[in-house]
Amino acid sequence: MKSVFPFLLFSFFLLLLQSGLLPATFPYSPVPNLLMLLTLTYTFFENPSEDGGFYLALFAGFLNDLISPYFGFYMIVFFGSVYFLKFILKNYINVEFVSKL
């Protein structure tokens, strides 16, 4: 990760959007987990040998745990999903075109 601060700031903005604005705007519709989408998207476009996705998963999971009654659950889920995605990308999928972006 070249610069951590924009990802942290954007993650916090997505937390506010996910937990405050979207449920108030659309009260009877399910709210997507925007932090999970950000984490998995970043992990998909990252080089599979780098560790930035794990750090982002821990931070986004921590932010999601702040609004959750079960502390630690989202950190485990985010970290596990990033680990699974990196395992799939590293062993089964050749993504040379993504690393050139």
Secondary structure, 3 states (H helix, E strand, C coil): CCCCHHHHHHHHHHHHHHHHHHHHHCCCCCCCCHHHHHHHHHHHHCCCCCCHHHHHHHHHHHHHHHCCCCCCHHHHHHHHHHHHHHHHHHHCCCCHHHHCC
